Amino acid sequence: MRGAVFIRWHGYSCFEFADDNTKVVIDPHDGKSIGVFPPSANAKICLCTHNSFDRNAFRVIGGKHKDIICERGLQEVDGFKFEGLPSYSDEKFGADRGPNTIYLFEMDGIRIAYCGCLGDLPSTGVVEKLKNVDILFVPVGEHWTLPIYKVNQFLMQVKPKIIVPTDFRIGGITLPLSPLSVYTNDVDEDDVVHVGNMVELEADDISEFTGIWVFDR
């Protein structure tokens, strides 16, 4: 029997995912280094998409967790199965800022893909694996990540049911990020839903809404 999936935003690119079996935090920052509050979360597993100070602050996450940095391929940790898909954090095949890993996993029947510090369009093979994913987390802040025109190209290729923008400018943040409006100005406002800090959903909920979910801290 499937249960609910909880998704909570901890600012910038840090999200927490939990179901009855596990709790995962992706891209933890320490707060202070980027001008915002640190995450307040426990986890069994911490995933890092790109090995940089704003995404690898595992020390701030509570609990005894397994920490994974940019690992690729099919993996399983404490019963949690996920796949690390290859990508880059720049437009030069990682020559400037190194590799990035897109994490693809399922919780209670909901397929989730987390792009992290994606700096260029991934390969055709990766796009094929991501196609029609239920929820796609994609950076829109244009700092070390995709410019908006490439964000739009990527979304056209993947066609996720729900888009969650990440890495955009919020109050206090010291990184030179673009505001969320740079992305949302060109979309129908009826397609944008502000969901607050946390959502709880089941697989059946996905069929009721397709569009953009904006998390507010």
VOROTI-568063 format. One record per residue: z, x, y of N, C-alpha, C in turn; residue in one letter. Coordinates in nm, 2 decimals. Each point is the difference from the previous one (the first is absolute). Last residue first. Example, Ala and Ser with C-alpha at 12.3 -4.5 7.8 and 13.67 -1.06 7.14 Angstrom:
2
(node (0.71, 1.28, -0.22), (0.00, 0.09, 0.11), (0.08, -0.08, 0.11), "s")
(node (-0.01, 0.03, -0.57), (0.00, -0.09, 0.12), (0.00, 0.09, 0.12), "a")
//
This chain:
217
(node (0.14, 0.99, 2.98), (0.13, 0.05, -0.03), (0.10, -0.06, 0.10), "r")
(node (-0.48, -0.18, -0.22), (0.07, 0.03, 0.13), (0.14, 0.04, -0.04), "d")
(node (-0.53, -0.07, -0.25), (0.15, 0.01, -0.01), (0.06, 0.05, 0.13), "f")
(node (-0.47, -0.27, -0.15), (0.06, 0.10, 0.09), (0.15, -0.01, -0.02), "v")
(node (-0.47, -0.16, -0.28), (0.15, -0.01, 0.01), (0.05, 0.11, 0.09), "w")
(node (-0.50, -0.26, -0.10), (0.07, 0.12, 0.05), (0.15, -0.03, 0.02), "i")
(node (-0.36, -0.25, -0.35), (-0.01, 0.03, 0.14), (0.08, 0.13, 0.03), "g")
(node (-0.02, -0.45, -0.36), (-0.07, 0.13, 0.01), (-0.02, 0.04, 0.15), "t")
(node (0.30, -0.37, -0.34), (-0.03, 0.06, 0.13), (-0.07, 0.13, -0.02), "f")
(node (0.13, -0.29, -0.36), (0.02, -0.09, 0.11), (-0.04, 0.05, 0.13), "e")
(node (0.01, 0.23, -0.43), (-0.11, -0.09, 0.01), (0.00, -0.09, 0.12), "s")
(node (0.36, 0.30, -0.12), (-0.11, 0.07, 0.06), (-0.12, -0.09, 0.01), "i")
(node (0.42, -0.14, -0.20), (-0.01, -0.01, 0.15), (-0.12, 0.07, 0.06), "d")
(node (0.12, 0.01, -0.47), (-0.07, -0.12, 0.04), (-0.01, -0.01, 0.15), "d")
(node (0.24, 0.36, -0.20), (-0.14, 0.01, -0.02), (-0.08, -0.12, 0.05), "a")
(node (0.47, 0.08, 0.24), (-0.04, 0.00, -0.14), (-0.16, 0.00, -0.01), "e")
(node (0.40, 0.16, 0.39), (-0.11, -0.08, -0.04), (-0.02, 0.02, -0.15), "l")
(node (0.29, 0.13, 0.49), (0.03, -0.02, -0.15), (-0.12, -0.09, -0.05), "e")
(node (0.10, 0.35, 0.46), (-0.06, -0.12, -0.06), (0.04, 0.00, -0.15), "v")
(node (0.16, 0.24, 0.52), (-0.01, 0.00, -0.15), (-0.06, -0.13, -0.05), "m")
(node (0.05, 0.11, 0.47), (0.03, 0.13, -0.06), (-0.02, 0.01, -0.15), "n")
(node (-0.29, -0.35, 0.29), (0.13, 0.05, 0.02), (0.02, 0.13, -0.07), "g")
(node (-0.41, -0.26, 0.04), (0.08, -0.04, -0.11), (0.15, 0.05, 0.01), "v")
(node (-0.49, -0.14, 0.28), (0.12, 0.09, 0.01), (0.11, -0.05, -0.09), "h")
(node (-0.56, -0.06, -0.01), (0.13, -0.06, -0.02), (0.11, 0.10, 0.02), "v")
(node (-0.57, -0.10, 0.08), (0.11, 0.09, 0.02), (0.13, -0.07, -0.01), "v")
(node (-0.45, -0.19, 0.00), (0.02, 0.08, -0.12), (0.12, 0.09, 0.00), "d")
(node (-0.14, -0.28, 0.37), (0.05, -0.08, -0.11), (0.01, 0.07, -0.13), "d")
(node (-0.18, 0.21, 0.39), (0.14, -0.01, 0.01), (0.06, -0.09, -0.11), "e")
(node (-0.45, 0.30, -0.04), (0.03, -0.14, 0.03), (0.16, -0.01, 0.00), "d")
(node (-0.21, 0.48, 0.10), (0.00, -0.10, -0.11), (0.05, -0.13, 0.05), "v")
(node (-0.05, 0.42, 0.26), (-0.13, -0.04, -0.05), (0.01, -0.10, -0.12), "d")
(node (0.39, 0.19, 0.22), (-0.08, -0.06, 0.10), (-0.13, -0.05, -0.05), "n")
(node (0.33, 0.25, -0.26), (0.00, -0.14, -0.01), (-0.09, -0.07, 0.11), "t")
(node (0.05, 0.49, -0.03), (-0.05, -0.06, -0.13), (-0.02, -0.15, 0.01), "y")
(node (0.20, 0.23, 0.36), (-0.13, 0.07, -0.02), (-0.07, -0.06, -0.12), "v")
(node (0.44, -0.13, 0.10), (-0.10, -0.08, 0.06), (-0.14, 0.07, -0.01), "s")
(node (0.42, 0.21, -0.14), (-0.06, -0.09, -0.10), (-0.12, -0.08, 0.06), "l")
(node (0.10, 0.47, 0.22), (0.08, -0.12, -0.02), (-0.07, -0.09, -0.10), "p")
(node (-0.03, 0.55, -0.02), (-0.06, -0.12, 0.07), (0.08, -0.12, -0.03), "s")
(node (0.22, 0.50, 0.00), (-0.07, -0.10, -0.08), (-0.06, -0.11, 0.09), "l")
(node (0.26, 0.48, 0.02), (-0.10, -0.06, 0.08), (-0.09, -0.10, -0.07), "p")
(node (0.54, 0.12, -0.08), (-0.13, 0.04, -0.05), (-0.11, -0.07, 0.09), "l")
(node (0.48, -0.08, 0.04), (-0.05, 0.12, 0.08), (-0.14, 0.05, -0.05), "t")
(node (0.31, -0.50, 0.01), (-0.07, 0.10, -0.08), (-0.06, 0.11, 0.08), "i")
(node (0.23, -0.40, 0.17), (0.07, 0.12, -0.02), (-0.07, 0.11, -0.08), "g")
(node (-0.17, -0.51, -0.04), (0.09, 0.05, 0.11), (0.08, 0.12, -0.05), "g")
(node (-0.47, -0.06, -0.24), (0.11, -0.09, 0.02), (0.10, 0.06, 0.11), "i")
(node (-0.54, 0.07, -0.23), (0.10, 0.03, 0.09), (0.11, -0.11, 0.01), "r")
(node (-0.27, 0.08, -0.46), (-0.03, -0.03, 0.13), (0.11, 0.02, 0.10), "f")
(node (-0.05, 0.04, -0.51), (-0.01, 0.12, 0.08), (-0.04, -0.03, 0.15), "d")
(node (-0.13, -0.37, -0.38), (0.11, 0.09, 0.01), (-0.03, 0.11, 0.11), "t")
(node (-0.18, -0.54, -0.20), (-0.01, 0.12, 0.08), (0.12, 0.09, 0.00), "p")
(node (-0.19, -0.35, -0.37), (0.12, 0.03, 0.07), (-0.03, 0.12, 0.08), "v")
(node (-0.29, -0.42, -0.26), (0.00, 0.13, 0.06), (0.13, 0.02, 0.07), "i")
(node (-0.21, -0.32, -0.43), (0.09, 0.02, 0.11), (-0.01, 0.14, 0.05), "i")
(node (-0.30, -0.12, -0.32), (0.04, -0.13, 0.03), (0.09, 0.00, 0.12), "k")
(node (-0.38, 0.38, -0.06), (0.13, -0.04, -0.06), (0.03, -0.14, 0.04), "p")
(node (-0.43, 0.32, 0.02), (0.02, -0.15, 0.00), (0.14, -0.04, -0.06), "k")
(node (-0.27, 0.45, 0.05), (0.10, -0.04, -0.09), (0.02, -0.15, -0.01), "v")
(node (-0.32, 0.19, 0.31), (-0.03, 0.04, -0.14), (0.10, -0.05, -0.10), "q")
(node (0.06, -0.08, 0.46), (-0.12, -0.07, -0.04), (-0.04, 0.03, -0.15), "m")
(node (0.35, 0.24, 0.21), (0.04, -0.14, -0.03), (-0.11, -0.08, -0.05), "l")
(node (-0.09, 0.43, 0.16), (0.08, 0.01, -0.12), (0.04, -0.14, -0.05), "f")
(node (-0.21, 0.05, 0.42), (-0.10, 0.03, -0.11), (0.07, -0.01, -0.14), "q")
(node (0.27, -0.03, 0.39), (-0.08, -0.12, -0.03), (-0.10, 0.01, -0.11), "n")
(node (0.25, 0.38, 0.14), (0.09, -0.10, -0.06), (-0.08, -0.13, -0.04), "v")
(node (-0.22, 0.32, 0.25), (0.00, 0.03, -0.14), (0.10, -0.08, -0.08), "k")
(node (-0.02, -0.04, 0.47), (-0.13, -0.04, -0.06), (-0.01, 0.03, -0.15), "y")
(node (0.39, 0.13, 0.25), (-0.01, -0.15, -0.03), (-0.14, -0.04, -0.06), "i")
(node (0.19, 0.49, -0.10), (-0.03, -0.07, 0.12), (-0.03, -0.15, -0.03), "p")
(node (0.32, 0.30, -0.33), (-0.13, -0.05, 0.03), (-0.02, -0.06, 0.14), "l")
(node (0.39, 0.36, -0.05), (-0.05, -0.10, -0.09), (-0.14, -0.05, 0.04), "t")
(node (0.30, 0.30, 0.25), (-0.01, 0.06, -0.14), (-0.05, -0.10, -0.10), "w")
(node (0.07, -0.25, 0.39), (0.06, 0.13, 0.01), (0.01, 0.06, -0.14), "h")
(node (-0.14, -0.46, 0.10), (-0.10, 0.10, 0.04), (0.05, 0.14, 0.03), "e")
(node (0.19, -0.46, -0.16), (0.04, 0.06, 0.12), (-0.08, 0.12, 0.05), "g")
(node (0.00, -0.32, -0.40), (-0.09, -0.04, 0.11), (0.04, 0.08, 0.13), "v")
(node (0.06, -0.01, -0.60), (0.04, 0.05, 0.13), (-0.10, -0.03, 0.11), "p")
(node (0.12, -0.29, -0.47), (-0.10, 0.10, 0.06), (0.05, 0.04, 0.14), "v")
(node (0.11, -0.29, -0.49), (0.07, 0.06, 0.11), (-0.09, 0.11, 0.06), "f")
(node (-0.09, -0.46, -0.32), (-0.04, 0.14, 0.03), (0.08, 0.04, 0.13), "l")
(node (0.01, -0.39, -0.43), (0.05, 0.04, 0.13), (-0.04, 0.15, 0.02), "i")
(node (-0.20, -0.24, -0.36), (0.07, -0.11, 0.06), (0.05, 0.04, 0.14), "d")
(node (-0.45, 0.21, -0.21), (0.14, 0.01, -0.02), (0.07, -0.11, 0.07), "v")
(node (-0.49, 0.11, -0.04), (0.07, -0.13, -0.02), (0.14, 0.01, -0.03), "n")
(node (-0.23, 0.46, -0.04), (-0.07, -0.13, 0.04), (0.08, -0.12, -0.04), "k")
(node (0.09, 0.48, -0.09), (0.07, -0.07, 0.10), (-0.05, -0.14, 0.03), "l")
(node (-0.21, 0.32, -0.30), (0.13, -0.03, -0.05), (0.08, -0.09, 0.09), "k")
(node (-0.42, 0.16, 0.15), (-0.02, -0.09, -0.11), (0.14, -0.04, -0.06), "e")
(node (-0.01, 0.34, 0.33), (-0.02, -0.14, 0.06), (-0.02, -0.10, -0.11), "v")
(node (0.03, 0.44, -0.14), (0.13, -0.04, 0.05), (-0.01, -0.14, 0.06), "v")
(node (-0.40, 0.21, -0.13), (0.08, -0.03, -0.12), (0.14, -0.05, 0.04), "g")
(node (-0.30, 0.15, 0.34), (-0.04, -0.12, -0.06), (0.08, -0.04, -0.12), "t")
(node (0.25, 0.32, 0.35), (-0.13, 0.00, -0.08), (-0.03, -0.14, -0.05), "s")
(node (0.29, 0.03, 0.46), (0.00, 0.06, -0.14), (-0.13, -0.01, -0.07), "p")
(node (0.09, 0.05, 0.54), (-0.04, -0.10, -0.10), (0.01, 0.07, -0.14), "l")
(node (0.32, 0.20, 0.37), (-0.15, -0.02, -0.02), (-0.02, -0.10, -0.11), "d")
(node (0.44, 0.12, 0.13), (-0.07, 0.05, 0.12), (-0.15, -0.01, -0.01), "g")
(node (0.51, -0.19, -0.19), (-0.14, 0.00, -0.03), (-0.08, 0.04, 0.12), "l")
(node (0.50, -0.03, -0.15), (-0.06, 0.08, 0.11), (-0.15, 0.02, -0.03), "c")
(node (0.24, -0.41, -0.24), (0.07, 0.11, 0.06), (-0.08, 0.07, 0.11), "g")
(node (-0.09, -0.39, -0.34), (-0.09, 0.11, 0.04), (0.07, 0.12, 0.07), "c")
(node (0.10, -0.41, -0.38), (0.06, 0.06, 0.11), (-0.07, 0.12, 0.04), "y")
(node (-0.04, -0.49, -0.31), (-0.05, 0.14, 0.02), (0.05, 0.05, 0.14), "a")
(node (0.09, -0.41, -0.42), (0.03, 0.05, 0.14), (-0.06, 0.14, 0.00), "i")
(node (0.02, -0.49, -0.30), (-0.06, 0.13, 0.00), (0.01, 0.05, 0.15), "r")
(node (0.29, -0.37, -0.31), (-0.06, 0.03, 0.13), (-0.05, 0.14, 0.00), "i")
(node (0.26, -0.20, -0.37), (-0.14, -0.05, 0.01), (-0.07, 0.01, 0.13), "g")
(node (0.44, 0.19, -0.09), (0.00, -0.14, -0.03), (-0.13, -0.07, 0.03), "d")
(node (-0.05, 0.46, 0.15), (0.14, -0.05, -0.01), (-0.01, -0.15, -0.02), "m")
(node (-0.33, 0.48, -0.01), (0.01, -0.14, -0.01), (0.15, -0.04, -0.02), "e")
(node (-0.34, 0.43, 0.23), (0.10, -0.05, -0.10), (0.01, -0.15, 0.00), "f")
(node (-0.23, 0.49, 0.24), (-0.04, -0.13, -0.04), (0.10, -0.05, -0.11), "l")
(node (-0.06, 0.39, 0.43), (0.08, -0.04, -0.12), (-0.04, -0.15, -0.03), "y")
(node (-0.23, 0.46, 0.25), (0.02, -0.15, 0.01), (0.07, -0.04, -0.13), "i")
(node (-0.01, 0.50, 0.25), (-0.01, -0.08, -0.12), (0.02, -0.15, 0.03), "t")
(node (-0.17, 0.49, 0.25), (0.07, -0.12, 0.01), (-0.01, -0.07, -0.13), "n")
(node (-0.08, 0.55, 0.20), (-0.03, -0.12, -0.08), (0.09, -0.12, 0.04), "p")
(node (-0.10, 0.39, 0.37), (0.03, 0.00, -0.14), (-0.03, -0.14, -0.06), "g")
(node (-0.08, 0.19, 0.46), (0.13, -0.06, -0.02), (0.04, -0.02, -0.15), "r")
(node (-0.42, 0.23, 0.15), (0.09, 0.00, 0.12), (0.14, -0.04, -0.03), "d")
(node (-0.35, -0.01, -0.34), (0.00, 0.14, 0.06), (0.10, 0.01, 0.12), "a")
(node (-0.14, -0.40, -0.29), (0.14, 0.06, 0.00), (0.01, 0.14, 0.06), "g")
(node (-0.41, -0.26, -0.01), (0.04, 0.01, -0.14), (0.14, 0.08, -0.01), "f")
(node (-0.19, -0.14, 0.42), (-0.05, 0.12, -0.05), (0.05, 0.03, -0.14), "k")
(node (0.13, -0.35, 0.32), (-0.14, -0.03, -0.03), (-0.07, 0.13, -0.06), "e")
(node (0.54, -0.14, -0.06), (-0.09, 0.03, 0.11), (-0.14, -0.02, -0.05), "d")
(node (0.37, -0.07, -0.28), (0.07, -0.03, 0.12), (-0.09, 0.04, 0.12), "s")
(node (-0.14, -0.15, -0.53), (0.03, 0.11, 0.09), (0.06, -0.05, 0.13), "y")
(node (-0.04, -0.15, -0.57), (-0.06, -0.02, 0.14), (0.04, 0.11, 0.08), "s")
(node (0.07, -0.22, -0.55), (-0.03, 0.11, 0.10), (-0.06, -0.05, 0.13), "p")
(node (0.36, -0.27, -0.32), (-0.14, 0.01, 0.01), (-0.03, 0.11, 0.11), "l")
(node (0.41, -0.17, -0.36), (-0.03, 0.07, 0.12), (-0.15, 0.03, 0.01), "g")
(node (0.31, -0.39, -0.27), (-0.11, 0.10, 0.00), (-0.01, 0.06, 0.14), "e")
(node (0.41, -0.27, -0.33), (-0.08, 0.01, 0.12), (-0.11, 0.11, -0.02), "f")
(node (0.46, -0.28, -0.25), (-0.13, 0.06, -0.02), (-0.08, -0.01, 0.14), "k")
(node (0.54, -0.02, -0.20), (-0.09, -0.03, 0.11), (-0.13, 0.07, -0.02), "f")
(node (0.38, 0.07, -0.29), (-0.07, -0.12, -0.03), (-0.09, -0.05, 0.11), "g")
(node (0.23, 0.42, 0.03), (0.10, -0.10, -0.03), (-0.06, -0.14, -0.01), "d")
(node (-0.36, 0.29, 0.13), (0.14, 0.05, 0.03), (0.09, -0.12, -0.02), "v")
(node (-0.56, 0.16, -0.07), (0.11, -0.10, -0.03), (0.13, 0.07, 0.02), "e")
(node (-0.58, 0.06, 0.11), (0.13, 0.05, -0.01), (0.10, -0.12, -0.04), "q")
(node (-0.56, 0.18, 0.09), (0.09, -0.11, -0.05), (0.13, 0.06, -0.03), "l")
(node (-0.29, 0.25, 0.38), (-0.01, -0.04, -0.14), (0.09, -0.11, -0.03), "g")
(node (0.12, 0.37, 0.38), (-0.11, -0.08, -0.03), (-0.01, -0.04, -0.15), "r")
(node (0.38, 0.17, 0.42), (-0.05, 0.01, -0.13), (-0.11, -0.10, -0.04), "e")
(node (0.28, 0.10, 0.43), (-0.15, 0.01, -0.01), (-0.05, 0.02, -0.15), "c")
(node (0.51, 0.01, 0.03), (-0.08, 0.04, 0.12), (-0.15, 0.01, -0.04), "i")
(node (0.51, -0.22, -0.17), (-0.13, 0.04, -0.04), (-0.09, 0.02, 0.12), "i")
(node (0.55, -0.08, -0.20), (-0.09, 0.02, 0.11), (-0.13, 0.06, -0.04), "d")
(node (0.44, -0.31, -0.20), (-0.10, 0.10, -0.04), (-0.10, 0.01, 0.12), "k")
(node (0.53, -0.15, 0.04), (-0.14, -0.04, -0.01), (-0.08, 0.12, -0.04), "h")
(node (0.51, -0.23, 0.08), (-0.05, 0.12, -0.08), (-0.14, -0.03, -0.03), "k")
(node (0.27, -0.20, 0.45), (-0.03, -0.01, -0.14), (-0.05, 0.13, -0.07), "g")
(node (-0.10, -0.12, 0.53), (0.12, 0.00, -0.09), (-0.04, -0.02, -0.14), "g")
(node (-0.27, 0.23, 0.43), (0.00, -0.12, -0.09), (0.11, 0.01, -0.10), "i")
(node (-0.12, 0.35, 0.32), (0.06, -0.11, 0.07), (0.01, -0.13, -0.09), "v")
(node (-0.20, 0.42, -0.14), (0.14, 0.02, 0.01), (0.07, -0.12, 0.07), "r")
(node (-0.49, 0.07, -0.06), (0.07, -0.06, -0.11), (0.15, -0.01, 0.02), "f")
(node (-0.43, 0.09, 0.30), (0.14, 0.01, 0.02), (0.08, -0.07, -0.10), "a")
(node (-0.50, 0.06, 0.10), (0.07, 0.06, -0.12), (0.15, 0.02, 0.02), "n")
(node (-0.34, -0.16, 0.33), (-0.02, -0.08, -0.12), (0.07, 0.05, -0.13), "r")
(node (-0.04, 0.20, 0.46), (0.02, -0.14, 0.03), (-0.02, -0.09, -0.12), "d")
(node (-0.05, 0.48, -0.01), (0.13, -0.03, 0.03), (0.03, -0.15, 0.03), "f")
(node (-0.39, 0.15, -0.35), (0.03, 0.03, 0.14), (0.14, -0.05, 0.04), "s")
(node (-0.36, -0.03, -0.42), (0.12, 0.09, 0.01), (0.02, 0.05, 0.15), "n")
(node (-0.21, -0.47, -0.22), (-0.05, 0.12, 0.07), (0.12, 0.09, 0.03), "h")
(node (0.06, -0.41, -0.24), (-0.15, 0.01, 0.00), (-0.05, 0.13, 0.05), "t")
(node (0.47, -0.15, -0.26), (-0.05, 0.06, 0.13), (-0.15, 0.01, -0.01), "c")
(node (0.44, -0.28, -0.26), (-0.13, 0.05, 0.00), (-0.04, 0.05, 0.14), "l")
(node (0.46, -0.13, -0.32), (-0.05, 0.02, 0.13), (-0.14, 0.07, -0.01), "c")
(node (0.38, -0.31, -0.32), (-0.12, 0.09, 0.01), (-0.04, 0.01, 0.14), "i")
(node (0.39, -0.24, -0.11), (-0.01, 0.07, -0.12), (-0.11, 0.11, 0.00), "k")
(node (0.30, -0.20, 0.44), (-0.12, -0.01, -0.09), (0.02, 0.07, -0.13), "a")
(node (0.22, -0.21, 0.52), (0.02, 0.07, -0.13), (-0.13, -0.02, -0.08), "n")
(node (0.10, -0.03, 0.57), (-0.05, -0.05, -0.13), (0.05, 0.09, -0.12), "a")
(node (-0.08, -0.03, 0.55), (0.13, -0.03, -0.07), (-0.04, -0.06, -0.13), "s")
(node (-0.27, 0.34, 0.38), (0.00, -0.11, -0.10), (0.15, -0.01, -0.05), "p")
(node (-0.05, 0.19, 0.50), (-0.04, 0.04, -0.14), (0.01, -0.12, -0.09), "p")
(node (-0.13, -0.03, 0.53), (0.12, -0.01, -0.09), (-0.05, 0.05, -0.14), "f")
(node (-0.28, 0.20, 0.40), (0.04, -0.13, -0.04), (0.12, 0.00, -0.09), "v")
(node (-0.27, 0.39, 0.18), (0.05, -0.09, 0.11), (0.04, -0.14, -0.03), "g")
(node (-0.16, 0.40, -0.27), (-0.11, -0.07, 0.06), (0.05, -0.10, 0.10), "i")
(node (0.30, 0.29, -0.24), (-0.12, 0.09, 0.03), (-0.11, -0.07, 0.06), "s")
(node (0.40, -0.24, -0.15), (0.02, 0.09, 0.12), (-0.12, 0.08, 0.04), "k")
(node (-0.03, -0.28, -0.40), (0.03, -0.07, 0.12), (0.00, 0.09, 0.12), "g")
(node (-0.12, 0.11, -0.47), (0.14, 0.01, 0.03), (0.04, -0.07, 0.13), "d")
(node (-0.39, -0.14, -0.38), (0.02, 0.10, 0.11), (0.15, 0.01, 0.03), "h")
(node (-0.33, -0.16, -0.46), (0.12, -0.01, 0.09), (0.00, 0.11, 0.11), "p")
(node (-0.34, -0.21, -0.36), (-0.02, 0.08, 0.13), (0.13, -0.01, 0.08), "d")
(node (0.03, -0.34, -0.39), (-0.12, 0.09, 0.03), (0.01, 0.05, 0.14), "i")
(node (0.34, -0.23, -0.41), (-0.02, 0.03, 0.14), (-0.12, 0.09, 0.01), "v")
(node (0.21, -0.36, -0.40), (-0.08, 0.11, 0.04), (-0.01, 0.01, 0.15), "v")
(node (0.28, -0.24, -0.45), (-0.01, 0.00, 0.15), (-0.07, 0.13, 0.03), "k")
(node (0.05, -0.35, -0.47), (0.01, 0.13, 0.07), (-0.01, -0.02, 0.15), "t")
(node (0.03, -0.37, -0.33), (0.01, 0.12, -0.08), (0.02, 0.13, 0.07), "n")
(node (-0.06, -0.46, 0.18), (0.11, 0.00, -0.08), (0.03, 0.13, -0.08), "d")
(node (-0.27, 0.06, 0.44), (0.00, -0.12, -0.08), (0.12, 0.01, -0.09), "d")
(node (-0.22, 0.25, 0.48), (0.10, -0.02, -0.10), (-0.03, -0.13, -0.08), "a")
(node (-0.15, 0.40, 0.42), (-0.05, -0.11, -0.09), (0.10, -0.01, -0.11), "f")
(node (-0.06, 0.22, 0.53), (0.08, -0.01, -0.12), (-0.06, -0.12, -0.08), "e")
(node (-0.20, 0.36, 0.42), (0.02, -0.13, -0.06), (0.08, 0.01, -0.13), "f")
(node (-0.19, 0.30, 0.47), (0.10, 0.00, -0.12), (0.02, -0.15, -0.04), "c")
(node (-0.26, 0.22, 0.38), (-0.07, -0.02, -0.13), (0.09, -0.01, -0.12), "s")
(node (0.16, -0.14, 0.49), (-0.11, 0.10, -0.02), (-0.08, -0.03, -0.13), "y")
(node (0.45, -0.25, -0.01), (-0.06, 0.07, 0.11), (-0.10, 0.10, -0.04), "g")
(node (0.22, -0.28, -0.32), (0.10, 0.08, 0.06), (-0.06, 0.09, 0.12), "h")
(node (-0.10, -0.49, -0.32), (-0.05, 0.11, 0.08), (0.12, 0.08, 0.06), "w")
(node (-0.06, -0.31, -0.47), (0.07, 0.02, 0.12), (-0.06, 0.12, 0.08), "r")
(node (-0.08, -0.38, -0.45), (-0.06, 0.11, 0.08), (0.07, 0.01, 0.13), "i")
(node (0.06, -0.23, -0.53), (0.05, 0.01, 0.14), (-0.07, 0.12, 0.06), "f")
(node (-0.10, -0.36, -0.42), (-0.02, 0.13, 0.05), (0.05, 0.00, 0.14), "v")
(node (0.11, -0.34, -0.45), (-0.05, 0.02, 0.13), (-0.01, 0.15, 0.03), "a")
(node (-0.06, -0.19, -0.50), (0.09, -0.03, 0.10), (-0.06, 0.02, 0.14), "g")
(node (-0.17, -0.12, -0.54), (-0.01, 0.08, 0.12), (0.10, -0.05, 0.10), "r")
(node (0.00, -0.01, -0.56), (0.00, -0.08, 0.12), (0.00, 0.09, 0.12), "m")
//
